[in-house]
Amino acid sequence: MNIASALLKGIKDRQLDYWFQLEENVARQSKQQILEAINDPERKAADKLRTFIIFFLSVDNVSKEDMVEYEAALTNAGVDLSALTYVKRFTPTFERVLIIVFEKSHA
């Protein structure tokens, strides 16, 4: 098997076209659509985590109740939540930095 064939097989096996479409419009996805992707047993844990982190960073606010539900679904899907915990911890700091950069660039 040559490199191109191996790469194509990896793309098909992980269904990266599905994840690409989902992530392109992730901020417009409903809670149900995100949970469906997380709960799909055919999908890999790393893809589920990456997509959820992109979703989390793309939306304005995730309620505490919804976050508990998302985290439970991710845990049930076999996802290690340590990366998400890290992102959640630094998101407020990151948002403040973006506000400062935006204000300085428009001053």
Steps between C-alpha positions, in 0.01 A plus 500: 500500500643838406480814710204648312298179539582479870401864548171450315426189707563697822268779386225250419548297820470807720224653285684831495263639237216470756705675769610772258138583413397498865792720607453747213166607644545388858365820655170443317460141619228424750562334831336187362731490197809533717376228735424271205856536376639435849274197557570336164690177581656491152700818558838532672539665841769744381272630223212542745719694743649725231160581358354574841789731592452686171128526579569618857735773377268603216178564689437795728387307802440141605275472804623303798217250454590445135869472586424225752304316231775542239769385743295195601453407134872546430593288802256227395660509155840427653641849462771619739380844617837636615545711184149641537566582865811692393309693231219585742748630756670740257202611293417806719864615485510448125180702455644792700816496290293509181304801629822687581652418160180606323481829692865583430469416131198731464633787707 
